[in-house]
Amino acid sequence: MKAVIQRVKRAEVRSGAQSAAIGPGLLVLAGLERGDTEETCQWAAARIAGLRVFEDPQGRMNLSLQDTGGEILVISQFTLAGSLQRGRRPSFDGAMAPEEARELFGAFADLLEAQWPRVKRGFFREHMEVELVNDGPATFILER
């Protein structure tokens, strides 16, 4: 699994008439790869929910979602599993098959919600528009 985690002031995802939005918190773009399991998702959910990436009064990244009351917007992004090592077009050979990924992404979002209940979700296998205001900017990459 690869995840890009952005500390945001706000974020929104739209697909047709559907939308989901958060205020301050984390935008999580999650790419599932072949070989990822529910154990992988449990590890990632616990890591993300406990990240201390919000600033304390001294300006240090010392606070977590639990400390700030922030929200999470989690979006499946299979392109994170793409490889740019050869040629000019990405290879998605390492990406998990869509049917399997749909189930595991749902489990991952559920696990995040079990860690921190203020979770909103993107729309699996939909063309989405994502809008965000990155706070910092602060962007982190989580891989396993």
C-alpha positions, -999 to +999 in steps of 0.1 A: +000+000+000+011+035-008-006+065+008-001+102+003-013+120+034-018+158+032-025+180+062-053+202+050-073+232+060-102+218+039-107+192+012-135+181-010-141+153-035-168+154-061-181+129-086-213+139-105-239+149-080-220+131-051-196+150-028-178+146+005-160+174+023-139+179+054-126+209+073-091+208+090-076+173+090-060+148+067-066+140+031-055+104+025-049+092-011-046+054-009-032+031-036-037-006-030-011-029-045-010-067-053-002-085-021-018-060+002-040-076+029-063-065+057-033-067+080-016-041+057-047-019+060-048-023+098-012-012+101-018+018+078-050+029+095-034+028+129-004+048+117-025+074+100-049+079+128-020+084+153+002+107+132+014+137+151+015+162+121-005+191+135+013+220+151+012+227+189+014+262+203+052+262+199+048+254+161+061+218+164+044+189+147+033+174+180-005+169+178-027+142+163-062+141+151-074+131+186-058+163+199-072+186+172-106+170+165-097+170+127-113+149+101-101+124+075-111+123+038-099+090+023-099+085-014-088+054-034-062+063-060-049+033-079-024+055-099-002+055-067+005+018-076+017+029-110+054+026-120+072+052-141+105+032-142+102+023-179+088+040-210+067+072-210+034+056-200+028+044-164+026+006-158-002-005-134+010-041-132+015-036-095-020-023-088-045-046-071-074-058-093-104-035-091-128-061-076-104-071-049-093-035-043-129-023-038-134-047-010-100-040+007-104-002+003-138-005+020-121-024+048-093+002+050-118+030+053-138+010+080-105+005+099-097+042+097-132+050+110-127+025+139-095+044+149-111+079+144-149+082+137-147+115+117-140+098+083-155+107+049-149+087+017-143+092-019-161+072-046-144+040-057-137+037-094-154+070-102-138+099-120-134+124-092-124+160-088-104+166-056-100+201-042-079+209-012-060+236+007-028+220+019-018+233+053+019+240+054+023+226+029+026+193+048+026+161+027+037+127+038+042+093+020+034+061+038+045+028+022+044-008+033 
